[in-house]
Amino acid sequence: MTFLAAQDYGGSTTQPHDMGGQMNKGGLVSEVAKRTGLSKADVARVVDASIDAVRDAVVKGERVTLADFGTFERKHRNERIARN
């Protein structure tokens, strides 16, 4: 499973911490459904609502900390000049 350290909403600044493979949203939904006995549809709604709540808070400039998981926050970065 690969966990990503969320550093900046909307960017590609995540850093993978490899724990033996990767899990996408569908894999997360399947795993939570298996562990809880809930339907995948119900779990998908909860996962979507959770992600939306975190995203909305970060967009407002709030810092979201999930204990033993990670912190999500918006960070300002200075412009950089790119060359081809």
Summary of the structure (lengths in Angstrom):
residues: 84
radius of gyration: 15.4
end to end distance: 34.7
largest distance: 51.8
contacts: 157
relative contact order: 0.16
helix: 38%
strand: 17%
